């Protein structure tokens, strides 16, 4: 596995899928590619698709915050998810996200901290 950092736009709204006892939020980030030749910017042929999965609070927050077309930054670890298809091996890489955020070069954001319920204290036994 290797660490990955990508920027791009969501190709569709995130999808939430149940996997056993946890929910996994899945989405695709399209990254426009280009290179510079001298002072000229040469656009790539087509955007690269990065498949992203996020779990637990990160996934829930991404699903409630992100929509198709939003510019995002994703950091995580990439893993192989290749499989055998009808016409041979289908190669696929998935980024298991550890951080997701808006790309402020292309948008503004109003950040709302998640409020966690205070930990409940166990009652003190009588006679203590």
Z-matrix of the N, CA and C atoms (Angstrom, degrees):
N
C 1 1.445
C 2 1.519 1 108.88
N 3 1.325 2 114.19 1 147.45
C 4 1.456 3 118.37 2 179.06
C 5 1.519 4 110.49 3 -131.70
N 6 1.323 5 115.68 4 149.06
C 7 1.464 6 120.72 5 178.95
C 8 1.519 7 108.57 6 -71.71
N 9 1.327 8 116.14 7 138.87
C 10 1.469 9 121.69 8 179.69
C 11 1.513 10 109.85 9 -130.25
N 12 1.309 11 114.85 10 149.05
C 13 1.458 12 123.26 11 176.20
C 14 1.515 13 105.20 12 -138.82
N 15 1.333 14 118.59 13 117.02
C 16 1.460 15 121.47 14 -178.51
C 17 1.525 16 110.40 15 -131.00
N 18 1.327 17 114.45 16 151.92
C 19 1.455 18 121.45 17 172.58
C 20 1.517 19 107.57 18 -127.22
N 21 1.312 20 115.89 19 149.20
C 22 1.457 21 120.09 20 178.84
C 23 1.508 22 110.12 21 168.67
N 24 1.328 23 115.28 22 -162.68
C 25 1.468 24 121.26 23 -178.77
C 26 1.519 25 110.07 24 -119.76
N 27 1.333 26 115.79 25 147.61
C 28 1.463 27 120.56 26 178.46
C 29 1.525 28 109.93 27 -69.79
N 30 1.336 29 116.16 28 133.90
C 31 1.466 30 120.79 29 179.64
C 32 1.524 31 111.56 30 -79.69
N 33 1.325 32 117.46 31 -21.42
C 34 1.473 33 123.18 32 -179.72
C 35 1.521 34 107.73 33 -160.17
N 36 1.327 35 116.63 34 169.39
C 37 1.464 36 120.21 35 174.83
C 38 1.528 37 109.36 36 -61.63
N 39 1.329 38 118.53 37 145.69
C 40 1.467 39 120.76 38 176.73
C 41 1.531 40 111.22 39 -60.53
N 42 1.330 41 116.02 40 147.27
C 43 1.469 42 122.63 41 176.02
C 44 1.517 43 108.56 42 -111.53
N 45 1.318 44 116.08 43 139.35
C 46 1.463 45 121.14 44 177.31
C 47 1.519 46 107.76 45 -108.25
N 48 1.342 47 116.35 46 125.82
C 49 1.461 48 121.97 47 179.62
C 50 1.520 49 109.56 48 -122.69
N 51 1.316 50 114.92 49 142.24
C 52 1.464 51 120.97 50 176.51
C 53 1.522 52 108.72 51 -83.39
N 54 1.322 53 117.24 52 132.41
C 55 1.464 54 122.95 53 176.97
C 56 1.520 55 106.93 54 -132.88
N 57 1.323 56 115.55 55 92.78
C 58 1.459 57 119.03 56 -175.55
C 59 1.512 58 109.35 57 68.37
N 60 1.331 59 116.50 58 -121.81
C 61 1.467 60 120.96 59 -177.44
C 62 1.529 61 113.34 60 -95.92
N 63 1.338 62 117.65 61 -0.46
C 64 1.464 63 119.47 62 -179.66
C 65 1.523 64 110.77 63 -119.24
N 66 1.324 65 115.04 64 159.98
C 67 1.453 66 121.17 65 174.74
C 68 1.523 67 108.46 66 -105.84
N 69 1.335 68 115.00 67 139.37
C 70 1.456 69 121.25 68 178.63
C 71 1.523 70 107.64 69 -118.21
N 72 1.317 71 116.24 70 127.18
C 73 1.459 72 121.72 71 175.95
C 74 1.523 73 107.48 72 -94.34
N 75 1.346 74 115.45 73 127.70
C 76 1.463 75 121.04 74 -177.40
C 77 1.519 76 109.58 75 -121.75
N 78 1.329 77 115.42 76 139.79
C 79 1.459 78 120.60 77 174.20
C 80 1.521 79 109.43 78 -158.29
N 81 1.333 80 115.19 79 166.47
C 82 1.456 81 121.80 80 -179.69
C 83 1.519 82 109.17 81 -116.89
N 84 1.328 83 115.73 82 131.58
C 85 1.461 84 122.01 83 175.70
C 86 1.527 85 107.35 84 -104.59
N 87 1.337 86 115.87 85 124.89
C 88 1.463 87 121.08 86 176.53
C 89 1.521 88 108.78 87 -96.69
N 90 1.329 89 115.21 88 122.57
C 91 1.464 90 121.57 89 -178.22
C 92 1.523 91 109.01 90 -108.98
N 93 1.331 92 116.67 91 118.75
C 94 1.463 93 120.18 92 175.92
C 95 1.519 94 108.62 93 -72.93
N 96 1.312 95 115.94 94 132.30
C 97 1.463 96 120.34 95 -178.76
C 98 1.527 97 109.43 96 -106.91
N 99 1.297 98 115.09 97 151.04
C 100 1.460 99 121.37 98 177.70
C 101 1.518 100 108.01 99 -162.84
N 102 1.312 101 114.63 100 167.75
C 103 1.456 102 120.43 101 173.28
C 104 1.520 103 107.65 102 -145.25
N 105 1.308 104 115.32 103 159.08
C 106 1.457 105 119.97 104 177.40
C 107 1.516 106 108.97 105 -104.08
N 108 1.331 107 115.18 106 132.73
C 109 1.466 108 122.01 107 171.88
C 110 1.518 109 105.40 108 -118.98
N 111 1.322 110 114.36 109 102.16
C 112 1.463 111 118.79 110 -171.82
C 113 1.515 112 108.34 111 69.22
N 114 1.319 113 117.12 112 -125.05
C 115 1.464 114 121.79 113 178.04
C 116 1.520 115 112.00 114 -98.16
N 117 1.326 116 117.81 115 4.12
C 118 1.464 117 121.31 116 -175.36
C 119 1.530 118 111.09 117 -99.91
N 120 1.336 119 115.02 118 130.78
C 121 1.473 120 120.56 119 177.07
C 122 1.532 121 108.23 120 -89.57
N 123 1.333 122 116.16 121 122.64
C 124 1.465 123 122.50 122 -179.65
C 125 1.525 124 107.74 123 -107.58
N 126 1.333 125 117.04 124 117.59
C 127 1.468 126 121.93 125 -179.70
C 128 1.527 127 110.26 126 -70.68
N 129 1.325 128 116.34 127 147.28
C 130 1.460 129 121.92 128 175.59
C 131 1.522 130 110.54 129 -72.72
N 132 1.326 131 116.62 130 170.29
C 133 1.467 132 121.11 131 -177.77
C 134 1.518 133 112.30 132 -66.26
N 135 1.314 134 116.55 133 -47.61
C 136 1.464 135 120.91 134 179.52
C 137 1.527 136 108.26 135 -153.53
N 138 1.337 137 117.38 136 157.56
C 139 1.468 138 119.37 137 -179.66
C 140 1.531 139 111.83 138 -63.35
N 141 1.328 140 116.00 139 147.98
C 142 1.463 141 121.33 140 173.18
C 143 1.523 142 108.39 141 -82.66
N 144 1.322 143 116.87 142 137.14
C 145 1.467 144 121.68 143 178.33
C 146 1.520 145 108.86 144 -98.77
N 147 1.326 146 116.26 145 124.06
C 148 1.462 147 122.47 146 176.35
C 149 1.523 148 107.43 147 -112.29
N 150 1.334 149 116.62 148 119.51
C 151 1.463 150 121.74 149 178.99
C 152 1.520 151 108.15 150 -86.61
N 153 1.338 152 116.20 151 129.45
C 154 1.464 153 121.40 152 -173.80
C 155 1.522 154 109.55 153 -124.86
N 156 1.331 155 116.54 154 140.21
C 157 1.464 156 122.74 155 173.08
C 158 1.523 157 108.42 156 -128.37
N 159 1.339 158 115.56 157 138.55
C 160 1.466 159 121.42 158 178.55
C 161 1.519 160 108.48 159 -135.11
N 162 1.324 161 116.18 160 140.03
C 163 1.467 162 121.43 161 -176.71
C 164 1.526 163 110.75 162 -118.78
N 165 1.325 164 114.48 163 167.22
C 166 1.466 165 124.15 164 173.92
C 167 1.528 166 110.90 165 56.89
N 168 1.341 167 118.07 166 -141.77
C 169 1.464 168 121.55 167 -175.12
C 170 1.522 169 111.89 168 -60.28
N 171 1.335 170 117.11 169 -38.88
C 172 1.461 171 120.30 170 -179.62
C 173 1.523 172 110.39 171 -59.82
N 174 1.328 173 116.86 172 -45.57
C 175 1.456 174 120.40 173 179.37
C 176 1.515 175 112.60 174 -65.32
N 177 1.337 176 116.69 175 -43.09
C 178 1.467 177 120.57 176 179.72
C 179 1.523 178 110.84 177 -63.52
N 180 1.331 179 117.20 178 -42.54
C 181 1.462 180 120.51 179 179.23
C 182 1.525 181 111.42 180 -67.34
N 183 1.330 182 117.39 181 -38.43
C 184 1.465 183 120.43 182 177.65
C 185 1.526 184 110.35 183 -64.14
N 186 1.334 185 116.97 184 -43.50
C 187 1.465 186 120.74 185 -178.87
C 188 1.523 187 111.76 186 -63.40
N 189 1.328 188 117.31 187 -35.43
C 190 1.466 189 119.69 188 -178.08
C 191 1.528 190 112.58 189 -85.36
N 192 1.329 191 118.18 190 -15.66
C 193 1.463 192 121.14 191 -174.65
C 194 1.525 193 114.65 192 -105.61
N 195 1.326 194 117.59 193 -33.07
C 196 1.464 195 120.99 194 -169.84
C 197 1.522 196 112.45 195 -98.76
N 198 1.334 197 115.50 196 147.47
C 199 1.460 198 122.57 197 177.46
C 200 1.524 199 109.51 198 -138.54
N 201 1.315 200 115.05 199 163.80
C 202 1.464 201 122.06 200 178.58
C 203 1.528 202 109.99 201 -49.74
N 204 1.338 203 115.68 202 133.28
C 205 1.454 204 121.57 203 177.48
C 206 1.509 205 115.36 204 90.37
N 207 1.343 206 118.08 205 -14.08
C 208 1.463 207 119.96 206 179.37
C 209 1.531 208 110.28 207 -65.07
N 210 1.335 209 115.37 208 138.85
C 211 1.461 210 121.44 209 176.04
C 212 1.526 211 108.49 210 -83.86
N 213 1.339 212 116.62 211 127.99
C 214 1.459 213 121.14 212 -175.28
C 215 1.522 214 111.72 213 -133.55
N 216 1.320 215 113.91 214 162.41
C 217 1.459 216 123.86 215 170.68
C 218 1.525 217 106.05 216 -120.67
N 219 1.332 218 117.09 217 130.46
C 220 1.463 219 121.64 218 -179.30
C 221 1.524 220 108.86 219 -126.92
N 222 1.328 221 116.11 220 132.29
C 223 1.463 222 122.40 221 173.19
C 224 1.519 223 107.26 222 -121.99
N 225 1.322 224 116.26 223 141.07
C 226 1.453 225 119.45 224 179.49
C 227 1.511 226 111.61 225 178.60
N 228 1.312 227 114.98 226 -165.27
C 229 1.456 228 122.71 227 -179.37
C 230 1.522 229 108.03 228 -114.79
N 231 1.324 230 115.80 229 131.21
C 232 1.461 231 120.71 230 -178.29
C 233 1.525 232 110.31 231 -91.23
N 234 1.346 233 115.24 232 138.77
C 235 1.468 234 119.94 233 177.69
C 236 1.521 235 109.58 234 -131.97
N 237 1.313 236 115.28 235 158.98
C 238 1.459 237 121.78 236 179.23
C 239 1.523 238 109.86 237 -83.09
N 240 1.327 239 116.84 238 129.96
C 241 1.465 240 121.79 239 177.10
C 242 1.526 241 109.65 240 -130.16
N 243 1.331 242 116.29 241 34.89
C 244 1.462 243 121.31 242 -179.97
C 245 1.517 244 110.26 243 -68.22
N 246 1.339 245 115.80 244 154.39
C 247 1.462 246 120.43 245 -179.90
C 248 1.521 247 109.38 246 -150.67
N 249 1.325 248 115.37 247 164.16
C 250 1.460 249 121.16 248 178.68
C 251 1.520 250 109.45 249 -86.21
N 252 1.314 251 116.57 250 120.75
C 253 1.456 252 122.53 251 177.26
C 254 1.520 253 110.15 252 -104.26
N 255 1.325 254 116.35 253 -175.19
C 256 1.471 255 120.87 254 -179.62
C 257 1.520 256 112.36 255 -62.90
N 258 1.329 257 116.48 256 -31.73
C 259 1.460 258 119.89 257 -176.56
C 260 1.525 259 112.01 258 -110.42
N 261 1.323 260 116.63 259 28.13
C 262 1.458 261 120.51 260 178.66
C 263 1.515 262 111.97 261 111.88
N 264 1.316 263 114.83 262 -163.70
C 265 1.460 264 120.40 263 -176.15
C 266 1.525 265 111.21 264 -72.92
N 267 1.327 266 115.38 265 131.69
C 268 1.467 267 122.02 266 172.92
C 269 1.524 268 105.79 267 -102.27
N 270 1.323 269 115.70 268 115.79
C 271 1.458 270 120.53 269 -177.06
C 272 1.523 271 109.58 270 -88.61
N 273 1.321 272 115.98 271 128.81
C 274 1.468 273 120.86 272 -179.73
C 275 1.524 274 108.71 273 -146.02
N 276 1.320 275 114.86 274 138.65
C 277 1.460 276 122.42 275 175.43
C 278 1.519 277 106.94 276 -118.55
N 279 1.329 278 117.21 277 140.36
C 280 1.458 279 122.69 278 179.32
C 281 1.523 280 108.36 279 -124.51
N 282 1.332 281 115.60 280 137.13
C 283 1.465 282 120.76 281 175.32
C 284 1.522 283 107.88 282 -95.33
N 285 1.337 284 116.72 283 117.90
C 286 1.468 285 121.85 284 172.16
C 287 1.526 286 106.10 285 -83.46
N 288 1.324 287 116.15 286 103.81
C 289 1.465 288 121.58 287 -171.51
C 290 1.521 289 112.38 288 -69.97
N 291 1.324 290 115.63 289 137.76
C 292 1.464 291 121.91 290 171.19
C 293 1.528 292 110.16 291 -111.32
N 294 1.343 293 116.66 292 -16.15
C 295 1.470 294 121.78 293 176.65
C 296 1.522 295 109.01 294 -154.05
N 297 1.325 296 115.83 295 139.50
C 298 1.465 297 122.60 296 178.12
C 299 1.519 298 106.83 297 -139.91
N 300 1.319 299 116.84 298 136.26
C 301 1.457 300 119.10 299 177.36
C 302 1.509 301 111.53 300 -155.74
N 303 1.340 302 116.26 301 167.78
C 304 1.459 303 119.86 302 176.84
C 305 1.528 304 109.89 303 -72.15
N 306 1.329 305 116.52 304 146.34
C 307 1.457 306 121.48 305 175.46
C 308 1.525 307 106.85 306 -88.35
N 309 1.317 308 116.90 307 102.14
C 310 1.461 309 121.92 308 -173.51
C 311 1.523 310 113.14 309 -71.87
N 312 1.319 311 117.98 310 -2.77
C 313 1.460 312 120.55 311 171.36
C 314 1.531 313 110.12 312 -74.09
N 315 1.342 314 116.54 313 -18.21
C 316 1.465 315 121.35 314 -176.02
C 317 1.517 316 113.65 315 -125.27
N 318 1.316 317 118.64 316 3.96
C 319 1.469 318 120.77 317 -177.07
C 320 1.524 319 109.36 318 -163.42
N 321 1.326 320 115.10 319 169.40
C 322 1.459 321 120.53 320 169.44
C 323 1.518 322 107.12 321 -113.90
N 324 1.307 323 116.61 322 160.40
C 325 1.465 324 119.52 323 -178.48
C 326 1.520 325 110.00 324 -144.97
N 327 1.312 326 115.36 325 144.16
C 328 1.464 327 122.04 326 172.12
C 329 1.521 328 106.31 327 -108.56
N 330 1.308 329 117.08 328 108.90
C 331 1.460 330 121.74 329 -174.64
C 332 1.521 331 109.65 330 -84.63
N 333 1.319 332 115.97 331 130.84
C 334 1.461 333 122.21 332 176.67
C 335 1.518 334 108.46 333 -118.25
N 336 1.335 335 118.46 334 112.83
C 337 1.462 336 119.91 335 178.16
C 338 1.527 337 110.35 336 -61.24
N 339 1.307 338 115.79 337 143.89
C 340 1.463 339 120.97 338 176.57
C 341 1.514 340 107.38 339 -77.30
N 342 1.299 341 116.35 340 126.59
C 343 1.466 342 121.54 341 179.18
C 344 1.517 343 108.68 342 -88.90
N 345 1.293 344 115.74 343 120.20
C 346 1.463 345 120.68 344 178.27
C 347 1.521 346 108.72 345 -95.69
N 348 1.313 347 115.35 346 143.34
C 349 1.470 348 120.31 347 176.99
C 350 1.524 349 108.60 348 -67.00
N 351 1.336 350 118.22 349 140.05
C 352 1.472 351 119.41 350 178.16
C 353 1.524 352 110.09 351 -63.67
N 354 1.317 353 115.14 352 146.57
C 355 1.468 354 119.93 353 178.46
C 356 1.522 355 108.88 354 -64.05
N 357 1.308 356 115.02 355 136.14
C 358 1.469 357 118.38 356 179.11
C 359 1.515 358 108.84 357 -83.39
N 360 1.318 359 114.79 358 137.69
C 361 1.461 360 119.61 359 178.76
C 362 1.517 361 108.91 360 -87.15
N 363 1.308 362 114.95 361 144.15
C 364 1.460 363 119.12 362 177.47
C 365 1.518 364 108.60 363 -74.99
N 366 1.325 365 117.20 364 140.32
C 367 1.470 366 119.00 365 -179.96
C 368 1.527 367 110.68 366 -62.41
N 369 1.319 368 114.63 367 143.50
C 370 1.463 369 120.58 368 177.66
C 371 1.522 370 108.09 369 -76.51
N 372 1.352 371 117.82 370 130.14
C 373 1.469 372 119.60 371 179.96
C 374 1.528 373 110.89 372 -60.32
N 375 1.323 374 115.55 373 145.31
C 376 1.473 375 121.12 374 179.03
C 377 1.521 376 109.70 375 -61.55
N 378 1.314 377 116.35 376 141.42
C 379 1.460 378 121.29 377 177.00
C 380 1.512 379 112.84 378 87.78
N 381 1.338 380 118.99 379 6.94
C 382 1.462 381 120.27 380 179.68
C 383 1.486 382 111.44 381 -86.60
